[in-house]
Amino acid sequence: MDPDLPQTIDAYLERIGATRPARPDATALRELQLRHLTTVPFENLSIHLGEDIVLEEKALLDKIVADRRGGFCYEVNGAFAVLLRALGFRVTLLQARVHGDDGRLGIPYDHMALRVETDDGTGPWLADVGFGDHAQHPLALDDHTDQEDPRGTFRIAQAPAEGGEDHGDVDVLRGGAPQFRLDPRPRALDDFRVGAWYHRTSPDSGFTRSPVCSRFTTTGRITLKGHRLLTTVGEERHETQLESDQEVLAAYREHFGVRLDRLPSERGAGVSVPNG
């Protein structure tokens, strides 16, 4: 065990504005997920700053805690898993493939999510702080009925078998639309390296096209994509065009706590928040 881990966990809790829970129960998990979502941004800035993405626990904690940055799914969910385990939760890394707008499934290890077991006899829970605009609360993995969440109605449904093999995959749906297909078999952090490499290098990945930084707010979401600042409050969406580089750097600091000395490079357009 890393001798500095207890202090790092304390700093992690301070970073997300949370106190150490008395027990690893469902109430604590719900609070930790919400505080993580509203504090740590979902962002792909390292790809556009030429920074390495290292899928190792210490590197992830350094980025989220010491550097006060965010990351995409492998990073933020990977770090969140370390936090939860240190607090007594039982956590399993799961791989998922994202449903595209055309209905096609993405690559294996397209997305990382977490299966979390608590000590109060509830769950198991699907916890996720790295899927862009998604559920605010953990979802009950074994509940295949509609689950109401402040961000919509979710359902976990049995997925059809593919290629004659049935591993018990499930589809996670929001408002009836499939979001991603979850494989329940346990994975290790190293297993996600190929998916992370694809998303940081492939021109077919939405993450390589434009820098994005986004986080939950109590009323909606705030996103910075290139020079455009988008604020969502309920069903209302407002867009502000930032004219200068200094305005963009200031927006990173003000809205996300991200301090940069230069802008990430911009390669593409679009305003959607990539998932995964």
N, C-alpha and C positions, 0 to 999 in steps of 0.2 A: 504493500500500500504506500502511496506517495505520502511522506510525512507532512507535506504542506497541504494535503487535501482538506482537512478540517477547516483551516483558515480560508482556503479557497471557497469552500461551500458557504461559509459565513459571508464572504464577500459577494458570492453569487446571490444569496438571499437579499443582501443589501442592494445589489444592482437592480433586482426586480421589485424592491420595496415590500418584501415579504418577511415574516418572522418564522423561525423554526417551528414547525407544527409539533403539537404534543404527541401525535401518533400519525402513522401513515394511513389515514383513512380516506374515504371518498370525498369528504368535505375539504380536506387539506389538498387533495389532488386537484379538485375543481378550482380552488383559490390560487394554487401555484400556476395552473395553466393560464388562467385569466391574467394574472400579473405578468407572466412571461409574454403573452401576446400583446399586452398594452405597453410593454417596456422595451423588449428586444425586437428590433425590426427584422422582417424578412427581407433579405437583400442579396444581390449578386455582384456587389461592387468589386470584390476581389478579382473577378474575371476581367473587369474593365480597367482595373488598376495594374494588371500584370502581376498580381500577388499569387503566391502558391496557396493551394487549398489542401490542408493536411488533415486526413481523417485519423487522428490519434487523439485520445482523450485529453492529454495535457495541452496540445495545440488548440483544441476546441475551447477548452476552459480559458486559456490565455486570450483567445480572440473575443469571447463573449464577456468575460469578467474583467480581465486586466485592460484590454484595449477598448472595452465598452462598445463593441461592434455587434452586428447581427450575422446573418448568413442565410444560405438556402437550406433545404430540408435536412440534408445530411449533417450539416453543422449545428443548426439550432436544436433539432430533435436529438442528435448525438450528444450534445452538451446537456440537454434537459434530462436525458436518460441517466447521465452521471449524477446530476443533482438528485433525482428521485431515488436512485439506489442508495446514495449516501444518507438519505433521510429515512430509509427503511422500506421503501416500496420495492416490489419485485417487478423488474422490467425486462421485457423481451423486445429486441429489435425485429421489425417486420418489414419485408419489401413489398412494394406495390407498383402497379403500372397505371399510369394516368389515362383516363379516357379523353381523347382529343375531341375537338369540335366536330370532326367528321365521324365520330363514333369509334375510331380505331384506338386500340390500346398501344401505349408507349412501350418502350424497351423494358426488359427486366431490370429491377433495381432503379426504376424511374423515380421512385419516391421512397423515403423512409418514414415509418410511423412506429408508434410504441404501444405494446400491449402491457398494461399495468395492473398488477394485483395489489389489493389493499388488505389491511388486517381486520376489516370490519365485516367480512363475509359478503360484500357487494362485488359487482363486476364479474369477470374481468372487464377492464376499461380500455377503450381506444383513445389514447392521448396523442395530440398532434399540435405542435406549435410551429409547423413548417410547411403548411399547405396553402399559402396565400390567404384568400378570403374563405374561411372554413368555419367549422363549429366553434363556438365560444367555450363550450363545456366538453369534457370527455364524454364519449358515447359508450353505451353499454354494448359490448361486443356480442353477447349472447341474446340480446333483445332484437328480434326481427320484426318488431312493430314500429310504427312511426315514433320518433323521438323528437320532442319539441325543444328547440334551442333558441336563444335570442337572435341567432343569425339564420333561422329557417327551420324547416322540418326535415329531419334526416332519417334514413332507414338503412339498416344493414341487411342485405339480402343475399341468399345463396347464389353464387355465380354458376353459370353453366360450365360443365366439364369441357376442357379443351384437348383436342388430340387424343381422346380416349382416356385421358388421365384426370382424376378428380382428387385434388389435394385439399379440398374443403375451402377453396377460395371464396371470398365474399366480395360483393360490390357495395361500396359506400355511396349512397344516393342523397342528393340534396334537392328538395322540391321535386322529387321524382326523376331527376336527371342524374345519371351515373357520374361520379367524380373520380374514383379510382378503384381498382381491383386489388384486394389485399390477400396476400399469401400468408397463412397462419403459421408456417414453419419458422422456427427460431433462426435468426441470422446473427452474424458477427459484424462488427464495424468494418473490418477489412473487406467483407463481401460487397460493400457499396462503392469501392474504389472505381470500378469500371463505369458505373452509372455516373459518378461524379466527374470522371474524366470526359465522358461523352458530353455531359451538359456544360462543361467549361470549354470545350473545344469544337463541338460540331456546329456547322452553320444551320443544321436542322433543329437545333435546340433554341428555344425562346430565350434562354439565358444569355446567349452570345450576341443577341441582336441589339440590346439596349440596356443600360444600367437602370436598375429599379430598386427603390428602398420604400418599404411599406410597413405599417403597423396598425393594429387595432386601436380604436379610441373607444371611449365609453358610449359614444353615439353613432359610431360608424367606422370609418377607416381614413387614413391619410397616406398618400402615395406621392413620391417624387420620382418622376421618370424623365431623364434628361433635364430639360429646362421647364418642365410642366409640373406644377404642384396641384394634385387632385385631392379634394376633400369630399368625403361622402358622409352625409348625415341622414340616416334613414334611407329614404328613396331619392333624396336630393343629392345632386352631384355638382360640385363647383370646380372650375379649372382656372388656375392663375398661371400666366406665362411669365417666367422669370427672365429678365432681360440680360443680366450680366452674370459672369462666372462667380463674382463675389456674392451675388444674391443666392445662387445655387448652393455655394459652400455654407452660407449662413443658414439656409433652409435645412441642410443636413444637420447642422448643430442644433438649431432651435427645435425641430420637430422630431429628430431621431437620436440626438445626443452623439452623433457621429462627427468626429472632427477630422477633416481631410485637409492636406496642404495643396492638393491639386484635384481637378475634376476627373472622374472616370471618363474614358473615351466613349463616344456615342457612335453606334454603327447602324441603328435601324430606327423604326418608328413604331407606333402603336401605343395604346394606353392600358392594355389589360395587365393584370398582375399574374406573372407566370406562377404555376404551381409546381411543387416538388422540391 
